[in-house]
C-alpha cells in the first residue's frame, strides 16, 4: 500500500484542522484502514469532508458510510472531544504530522490520530515493549522489573499497556530508574483503567507519555485491548513477553509483532507453570531468549543502536563531563566503573577484535555482567564498537 502522501501540517494543528481529524477518526463505519485509503486519495481530512458522496463511493466506501461521512454528523461529537481534551490537557497526534511514530506509520492499519498526554517527544525514541499476564508469578514480576530497569537505564523507552501485573511493573520500574515509558490505553487517555493505577497514570502523564486512539471518555471495553496491542507492538522496535498463559493477550501481541516485522523476545519460564506457556512456546518458535538487557540491545538495528548510543553518550557525558572534557577523558572519581573502563580500553585493540571471554580472562575477578555493562557504556561514548559474536574493537577518536 502506498504511503500516506499528505503534506505534513504545521507542528501545531489549528483548532479547525484538529476538528476535521477527530471527525474523520470517529466517522461511523470508517475505521483506520478505510480512513488511510481516503487520506491517500484526498490528501487531507478537509478534502474528504468536502468530497461528494459519489466521489467517496468511487474511493471504495459503501454507500451508507459515504453518505454518513458527507453529512458531517461526526463534527458534533468531535467538538465535544476537543473540549474534553482541553480539560484533560491532552493533544492530538495525527498520521499527517512529523511527530507521528515512524514505525507505527508503516503497519497495516495505523490509527489516523491518537490522543496523548505527557512528553510527546517520546514518540520519536527507540521503544521496547514489555508485556505479559495480569496474574504474574513472583518470578515474572521480578523479571519484568529487572529488564525494565536495565533497558530504561540503557536509554530505551519502555512501552506497555498499563494493565495489571507485568505491564504495571514494567512502567513502575522504568520510572523508578528515571527512564522513559509510554502507556498505550485501551480506553480514553482521561479514563484510568484499572482504577488502582490512577497514581501511576498521573506519574506517567508527568514523566512519560499516555496515548490512545480511543475517544476521550471511552470506557475500557474488553474488545478494545486486543485492538490497542497493535499500537504497543507497532511503535516498538521489539516486544518482550515475560509471562502468559496459552490464550493470553501477550500471545496476541507477540503475533502482531511478528506480523509487523518486529523482533520478538521471550523470558524463559518454569515448565511447570501455566504462565510460562507463551514465552516458552515463542522461544521454541524462534523468539530470542532474554536473560538480560544486552540480549535485547544486541538485536536492534544498526540505526537504532546508533540513536541509542548518541542518546546514551549525551546522558553519560552530562554527568561525567560537566566541563565538556575531550571524548578520551572519561575518568571520574565519583564513578565506580571508571577504573574498569580504563582497564578495558588498555586491553581492547584498534586492529584486533577482542572476544568477551578473553576480556574476562584478562580482567580476572570481574563478572560478565559487569564487563558487558562497561563495554556498553564505552560503546555509547563512541570509544568501543561491538562486532558480531561478542567481539569488541577500539574506535579511533580525534
N, C-alpha and C positions, 0 to 999 in steps of 0.2 A: 504494500500500500504506500502511496506517495506520502511524503512528509507534509505536515501542515504548512501551508505556504503563506499564511497571513503575515504581513509585516508586523513586527512587534510594536506595540503601542508604547507610549511614554512610560517611564518607570512607575509612575503613579497613575492609576486609572481615574478618569473623570467619573463623577457620580453617574452620569448617563451611560458611559461605557460599562461601568460596573453593573448597572441595572440590566443592560442587554445580556451580559454574560450570565448573570444569575437566572434571568428569564429563560435563556436557552438551555441552561443546565437542567432546569426544573420543568421544562415543557413536557406535558403528559405524552407518554408513548415514545419518547425520543431515545433516551439512553446515550451513553458515551460513544458507542460505535457509530450510530447514525449521526450524532452531532459532529463527530470528527469528519465524516464524509461531507456533511454540509459545509463545514468550515474549509475543507479542501477546495470545494467548488466555489463558494461565495466569498471566501476570504475574511469575513468578519460577521459577528452576530448581528450588527445593524443591517447589513446587506441581506442576511437571511430573513429577518423580520420584514424587510421591505419587499421581498420577493412575492410574486403572485402564487396562488395555490397551484396553478399549472406548472410553474417553474419548480416548485417544491416536489411535485409529483414526478416531474421529469428527472429530478435528482434521486429518485428512488423511494420517496416517502409514501406510505399508504395514504389514501385519500383522507381518512379521518384524522390522522396525525398532521397532515399538511394543512387541513382546514383549522385545526386547533391552534397550530403554530401561527398561521396567518391572522387569526382573530386577536392575538395578543393577550389572551386570557391569563398568561403566566406573569404578566407585569405586576398585577396587584400583589401577588404573593412575593414577587421579587422585591418590591418596595418595602414590604414588611420585613423581609430578610435583611435589607440594608439597615433598618432601624435596630434590629436585634444585633447586628454586627457592631454598630456604634456603641450600644450598651455594653457589649462584652469585650470591646477593644480588639475585635477580630478584623482581619484583612482578607482580601480575595487575591489568590494567585491563579492566573489563567494560562491556558495552553499557549496563548499567543504572547506571553511575556518572557523576558530574558531570565527571570527568576525561577521559572518552572524547572523542576529537577530534570536534568538532561537524560538520565537513564529512564525515568518514568515516561518521558515523552515518547520513547521508542517501543513501548509494549503494545500489544494488540489493541487494547481498549483503555487507554489512559483517561482519567477523569478530565473533562474540559476545564474544570475550575475546582479549586479547593479553598476551603475556609481555613485560615491559620491564625494562631495566637502565639506570640513569642518571637524568638530570634529567627526571622525569615532567612537570614544568610546561611543557616544550617542546611537549607535545601541544596546548596552548592558545595557540600562537603562529601567526603568519601564515607558512606554509611555501611554498616554491617548489621543485619537483622538477627536478633536473638529471640527465638520463640520456643514455646513448649506448653506443657499441660497446665491447667488451672489447679490441679491437685498433685503438686510435685512431692517427691520424697525429699528428706533432708539432703541426700546426695545431689539431687537435681538443683535444689536451691543453692547449695554451696558451689556447684559448677557454674551456674548462671552468674552468681556474684563474682566469682573469681575471673571468669572470662570477660565479663562486662567491665570490671575494674581495669584489667590489663589492656583491653582494647581501647578503652577511653583514655588511659594514660598514654597509649601509643599514638593518640591523635585521631582515632576513628570516631565517627558518630554512631552511637548505639541506637538502632531503630527497633521498635517493638509496638505491641498493640495495647499496652497498659491493662491487659486482663489480669485476673488474679493469678497468683503463682509465679511461674517463670518470668513472664513479661514484667510484672511489678518489680521483682527482684532485679532484673536487668536495668530498668530505669533508675531504681534507687542506687544501685552500685555505681552507675555512670555519674550520677550527680554527686555522690559521696567522694568520688575520685576527681572532682572538679572538671569532669569531662562534659561532652555534649551528648544530648539524647533527643530523639524525636518519637513522639507517641502518635500513632495513627488510630483515630477513633472510628468505632462503628456506630456512632451517634453524632449529634451536633457538637461542635467544639465548646459550646456553652452548657453542655449536659455532662455531668460526671457519672461515668459508669465504669466499674462498680462504685457505689456510693462511698465505700470506705477509702477510696483513693482520692478523695477531694483534696487533701493536703498535698499529696503527690502531684496531682494535676496542676495545682496553683504553682508549685515549685518548678514544674516543667515549663509552664507558661512564662515564668520569670527567667529561668536559666537555660531552657531548652526550647522546644517547639511542639505545639499541638496542631495536628492537621486532620481534616476530614472532608470528604466530598459530599457528605450528607448535610442537609439544610440545618441552619441554626434551629435549635429546639427539638431536633429529631430524636426520638427515644432510641435506646439500644435494642432494636428488634433482633431476634436470633438470626434472621436471614441476612442481616447487614454484615455480620462478621466475616463470613467467607468472602464476601464482596470486597471488603476493605483489605483482606490479606494480599490481594494482587498489588496493592499500593505498598504494603510492607516489603514485599519481595522486589517489586518493580523499581523502587527508588534506591535499592541497596546493591552493593557490589556482590554480596553473597548472603546466604541465610544459614545460621547455625541452629540446628534443632537439638535441644537439650534433653527433653523427655516428652513422651507422648504415647498414649495407648493407641490401639490399632485404628480406630476411626476418629482420632482427634483432629482438631483444626491444624495442628502442626504438620500433619501429613499433607493436608491441602496446600499449606504454604510452601512446603518443600516441592510439591508437584508443580505449583505455579512458578517457583524459582527456576526449576529445571526447564520448563516450557519457555521461560523468558530468557534463557541463556545465562542465568546467574550461577555462581558457584554454590554448591550445596555442601554444607559441613554437618557433622553429627558428633555428639559426645557419646561415646560407648557407655552402655549401662549394664547393670546386673541382669543376667539372663533369666533370673527367677522373678524379676519384677515386670509386671504388665506395662509399666510406664517406660520400659526400655524397648518396647516393641518397635516404635517408629524409628528411633535413631539407629538401632542395631540392623534393622532391615535396610535402611538407607545406606549404611556402610557396606553391607553385602552387595548392594546395587551399584556401588561405585562412589558414594559420597566420601569426602575427605574426612578421615578420623581426626578429631580435635582433642588434644590434651592440654595445649597451652596456646597463648595468643599468636606465637610465631607460626604455628600451623596454619593460621588464617592469613596473616600478612604475607607469608611466602607464596601464597596462591593468587595474590592480587596482580592485576595487570601492571605492566611497567609504568604506564601513565599514572595509575592510582598510587603506586609506590612512590613515584616522583612527587606527586602532590602531597602525599603524606610525609615524605621526607622533608620537603620545603616547610610544611606547616610545623612539623616536629622540631626542625632545626631552629626556627624562629622562637619557639617556646623555650627551648633549651638555652639559646643564646641570650634570651631576655633575662634568664635567671643567672646564668653563669658569666655573661659578658656585659654587665651594665655600662662599661666604659667603651663598648664597641672594640674589643680586642681583636687581633688578627684571627683568622679561622684556625690557624695551627694552635693557638693558645687556648687550651680547653681545661687547664687545671683550675681547681677551685678548692681551697682548704676546707670549705664547708660541705663539699660533695664527697661522700664516702667512696664513690666509684671513680674518682679522678685518677688515683694511683693505678687501678686496674686498666683504665683506658690507655694510660701512657705505656703500660707494660704490653698491652695488645698491639699498640702502634709500633712498638720496638720489635715485635716478633713478626708481624704481618709484613710481607714484602710487596714492592711495586710490581715486579715482573714474574712472581711465582705464587700462585694461589695456595693458601694455607687452609687445610681441612679443619673442621671443628674438632675432630678427635686429636689432631696434632696439637692444637692450641690447648686442649685440656691436659695433654701430657706435659707440655712446656710450663704451663701455669698450674702446676700441681697444687691441689688443695681447693681449687675453685670448681663449683658445680657447673653443669652445662647450662642451667637456667641463668646463673649469674653471668656467664660468658655471653650467652645469647642476648641478654638484656643490654649489656655494654656494647656488644657489636651492633645491635640495632641503633643505639644512640649515636655511635660513631657513623653509622650509615646515614642517619638523619642529619648529622653535621656535615655530610659530604666528604668525609675523610676515609671511609671504607666502602667498598662495594661488594655485595654478595653475588656469587656466581652459582650456577646450578650445582646441586649435590652438596650443599653446605660448605662450599669453598668461599674464601674471602681474600680480597686483594686490596692493597692500599691505593688510594687515589691521589694523583698529583694535585697540589694546590698552589696557588700563587702566594 
